[in-house]
């Protein structure tokens, strides 16, 4: 990245731009029905619900 963008080192002096300790993964090959079922049936109030994703 630094070779393609000379200002990279100014913005990221430690040489990386990823957040430490964070990991995210996509849901993969799961269809919409399975995803909807999972979201509707989760019981943790801190988890996202379908209302968070409607536009």
LINTAQUI-V93944 format. One record per helix or strand of 2 or more residues. SS is the DSSP state (alpha for helix, beta for strand). FROM is the first residue (numbers start at 0). LEN is the number of residues. If there is no record, write none. Layout:
# LINTAQUI-V93944
ss=SS from=FROM len=LEN
ss=SS from=FROM len=LEN
This chain:
# LINTAQUI-V93944
ss=alpha from=7 len=4
ss=alpha from=31 len=10
ss=alpha from=49 len=3
